[in-house]
Each structure stands twice: as structure tokens, then as C-alpha cells.
């Protein structure tokens, strides 16, 4: 018998897109699936849309539990050998589950499989592809861990996870909602290999900054959460060759915060931008780096952010 696949769809106020997400799950050419939708006490009309589907398992919380608890509640209901999370604004290609089950069944050491995705905008229009390579392969966990310590290059809707992995490494971390997917890929890579297929399996919705519903508010907090995720991961690693990648990413992450902050200041969002800049000093603890960050922070009050942006890298 073919293995059961659980497609888990957490929803909160997804009225605009939830129907399309569910329909893409129902349209899978791989038929042995269960589709689980858990609504997080939505205040829009999405629950009525969810109720209109007969071939899905649907549950609703009486009170909002927060994104991560709702996501984990959805996964805890899964009975499949494999688990696939589909956010209510993303879409699956019709052969997604079929391709990924085949990949996982042929790679018993793999904890999860991922693939390229299509990027679409709020209207569903194609923006481009996000790909991690052209060849299908199984990457040793140690190698994938080192790659992931340079940043997250795996898009959530493209992933299918072996359920036993979740039982071993635990569910998604509610303390770091901005990067809980990255944290999960890191944790699994510590214990399992990772499979990759080169065919697009999903569409990931990208929102413009001017509108749309966003999953998380991107702020200076996001950088600090990534720092916490990185620190947690490095504390569990003893291999020096892998640790080097993680330590290098501390500085890259801090530089991203500074660049983001200065760009915000330049567009008039000064207080928000300065929080980004200060966050960089918490991420990278080198004395000269911190001194440079504080200098940049003070210079922003002198209206010199444009000059700073042109100075280039700090040591």
C-alpha cells in the first residue's frame, strides 16, 4: 500500500486565498492523502469557505493560539508517514506529492525533501522561480547543515517531512516564529540526510511592502530571532569545519540588519531603522564591530545615513 501523506493547512484570516490552497491539495495526482485544515479563530469569512469542502478534515480553535501553536496543532493531527505543510496563501503543483513521495521512498536516510518553487504575487501572477539546483540528489546531513548555516535557502511549501523526524527532533519552535522553518531544517539536518528534486512543486506568494496580508511583521526582532536560532544550533555542533560557517553568518546577519536599518532611515522611517542598526550590535559581539555600529547609530542623528550607505563594509 502506498504511504499516507498528511497535507496540513494552518489558517488565519485567509479568506482571499484559502479556497485555492485547499483546491490545489485536493487536485493532487497522488491520491492517498489526508488534508487537515486548522483555523486559528479567524474573524473573516475563511471558516465558511473551509466548511464548504467535504473531503477534508477541518478543525477550529475557539480563541487565537498564535501562528506556531496553530501550525503545531495541525501537524499533531497528522497520521501520515509524510507531512507537508501548505500555508493558506500558497499552492501545490498537481504532481507535488507524487514526486516527493517517490523521492523519499527511494532515499530512506532523508529526513525531508525540498524543491524549487514558483514565486507569485498577491494576484497569483508569476514573478519568477526560486531554485537550489538543476539536479535531483540526496545531500549528506552534515553537508546540508553547513550549507544552511549560510542562511535559509529552502522554501516552506516545497518541503515534505518524514513524520518520524518530527517525533525525534520536535515540532516548530514557537520562540522564533520568524525563522522557525530554518530552525527545523537545521535540526533535521543534524540527524538525517536531505533529498532534493529539481521539479517545481509549489507556488510561494510574495507580498509587496505596500499591502497584502503578511505572515510575520519583519522588524529588528526578526534578526534577533535568527541570531537565537543560529546560537542554539551552534551550541549543539562540535565539528569545527561546520562551526566556521555559522560564525561567519553572525557577521553577515548583522550587516543585513545595518543595511536594512539605513535604508529605512533614508525613506523617513528613522526610529524603526535605528532599531535595526542597534540590533546588529546584539548579533555580532566583536568589539570593533560593535564600536562601528554605535558610531553608525549616532551618525544617523546627524542626517548622514546616505553617506554611511556608501562607505561599504565595516570590519
N, C-alpha and C positions, 0 to 999 in steps of 0.2 A: 504493500500500500504506500502511496506517495505521502511524504510528510505533511503535516498540517502547518500552515503559515498563519500567524496572527497579525492582521493589519490593524494597528492601534491608532485611532484618530482622536487626540485630545482637542476639545473645542472650547473657545470662549468668545462670544460675540462675533462669530464667523459667518454671519448671515449672508454676506456678499459672495463667499466662495465655498462654503461647506458642501453645497449640493454637488459642485463639480468634483470636489475631493472624493466624496463618497462614490459618485458615479465612476470615477477612474479606478477605484478599488474594486467595485463590482464588475468592471469590464475586463478583469484580468483573464488571460487565456489559461492560466494555471487555476484550476477550479477548487482545489482543496484548501480553501481559506476560511477563516472566520474574521469578520470585520467588527471591531469593537469601537464604539464611539462613546466617549465620556464627556458630558457637558459640564462646564465649571460654573453653574448658576448664571448662565448668560441672561442679559437683560434685553437683548434684541430678539428678532424672530427666528434665530437659528434652531432653537429646540423644536419648533413646529416643523421645520424642514427635516430635521433628523427623524422625528416621529413618523414622517410620511414614508420612510423606507422600511419595508417589511423584512428584507433579507439581511438585516444587520442586528447586532446586539447593542442596545443603547441604554445608557445609564445617565442619571443627572444628580449632581450634588445640590443639596438644599441651600448651601452657602458656599461662597467662593473660597477655594482652598489654596489659591495661588497656582502659578503655572506648573511648578515642579511636582507638587503633590498630586495635581490632576494628571500629569503625564505618568507618574509612577503608579497611580491608581489604575490607570488604563492598562499599563503593562502587567500589573499584578493579576488582572482578569484573564490574561492570555493563557491559552492551553497548548499553543503550537510548539513544534520543535524549533521553529524560527520565528522571530519577532521583527516586524517592520513598523516603524513609527512614521505616520503621514500627518503632518500638520494640516489644519483645516483650510489653509490657503495654498497648499502645494498640490501637485498632481502626479499620478503614476502613469508611465507608458504601459500599454496593454500587456506587453511581454515581460514587464519588470520582474515580477515574482518568479515566473518560469525560468528566466535567465539566471536569477540569483540562487534559486534552489539548486539548479544544475551545478553552479559553481561551488556552492557549499557542500553538496553531496560528494563532489569529486575532490574536495580539499578538507578532509576530516580534522586537520590540525588548525584550521582557520576559525577564529572567533567571530569574525564578521566579514562581509563582502561589501564593497562600495563601487561606485561607477561615476562616469561623467553625468552632468545634469544640464538641462536647458535652463537658461535664465529668462524669466518672463516678467513683464511689468504689471502694474495694477490692472490693466485691461486684458491681460493674457497675451499681449503681443511679444513676439520673440525678440530678445536682446542679444543673446549670444550663447555660447557653450562654455561650461566650466569643466575642464578635463584635467586628469592627473596622468595621462599617458595614452598611448595607442595600442598597447599590447596587454592581453589578459595574463595575469600572473598571480602567484602566491608569494607574498613577501614574508621572510622570517620576522617574527615579532620584534627581535632586537633591532633589526634594520628599520622597521616601521616606527618603532619608538623613537629612534634617533631622528628620523625624518619629521615626526610630529613635534619634536622638541624645537623645531624651527618655525612652528606655527601650524594652525589647523588648515589642512587643505582638503578636508573631507566634508561634503555637504550632507546634512542630516537626512533629507528624503531619499538619498541614494543608497542608504545603508540597510542591510538586513543582518540581524544579530542572532547567533546561536543562543537559544534560551538558557542553556546550561551555563553559558558565560555570565549572564546576568545573575544567576543564582550564586556564582562563585565570586564575582567582583562587586556585586551590589547594584542597586538602581542608581538613577541620576541624582547628583548631589544638589540638594536644594539651597546650599550655602553659596553656590556660584552659578546662578541661573544664566548669566550672560554667556558663559563658556562651558556649560555642563556637558555639551556634546563632545568638545575637545577633551575634557577630563575623562569621559567614558572611553573614547578611542585610546587614550594613553593607558588607562587601566587595563583594558583588554589586551593591548599590545605587549604589556609586561608578562602576560601569561599564555598568549596564543599568537599564531601567525595571522596574517591578514590577506584576504583574497581581493583581487581587483578584476573587473570586467570592463572592456573598452566601449561597450554599447551604452548609450544614454538610457537611464531607467526612470528618470523623474524630471519634473519641472519645478524649479525653485523660484518663488515670487520675490522680486526685489522692489522695494518701495523707494520713491523719491523722497527727499527730505521735506518737501513742501506739503505732503499729505499722505493719506493712507493709514491703515492700522499697522502698528509696528509691534513685534513680539516683545521687544525689550526697549527701554529707553537707553540709548547709547550715551554714556556720560563718562566722567572721570572714574566712576565706580567700576565700569567695565574693565579698565586697565588694571585696577587693583584686584579684581576678581581673577583675571588672567594671571596676575602675579601670585595669588594664593594657590591657584591650580598648579602653576609651574613649581612653586616651592614644595607643595605636597608631593608632587611626582618625583622631584629630585631627591627628596628625603628617603624615598624607597628604592633608589638606584645606587649601586656600588660600582658599576662599570665606568671607569674614568673616561673612556672614549665617548660614551653616551652623555655623560655629565657635561662635557665641554659644550655640546650643542645647546643644552639648557641654559648654561651660564651665559653663553653668547646671546641667547634670546632675551635675557633680562634687559640688556642694554638696548636691543632693537625695540623691545616693547616700550621702554622708557622714551626713546627717541620718537616713537609714534605718538606718544602722549604729548610731547612738546610740540611736535609739528601740528597735531590736531588743535591743540590749545591756541597756538599762534594764529592759525587760520581762522579760528572762531573770533579771536580778538580783532583781527583785520576786518571781519564782517560786522563788527559792532557788538558782539556778544562777549563783552570783556570779562564779567565776573565768572561766566561759565568757562571761558578759555583759560583764565588764570587757575581755576581748579584743576584743569588738565595738566598744566605746567607743574603745579605743586605735586600732583600725583606721581610725576616722574621721579621725584626725589625719594619716594617710598619704594619704588620698584627697583631702582639701581642704587646700591649702597656705597659705591666708590666715592671717596672723599672729594676728589677733584670734580667728579661728575655732579655731585650734589651742590658743590660750590658754584658750578656753572649754572645749574638750574635756578638757584636762588638769585644769581645775578640777572639771568633772563627774566625771572619773575619781577624783579624790581624795575628793570628797563621797560617792561610793558606799561608801567605807570607813567613813564616819560614819553609815551607815544612812539616808541622805537621798535614795535613789533615787526614792521615791514623791513627794517634794516636787519633785525635778528634773523628773519626768514632767509635772508641772502647770505648769511655768514657761513652756512654749511654746517658740517658735523662738529659736535663738541667732543672732547676727549673724555 
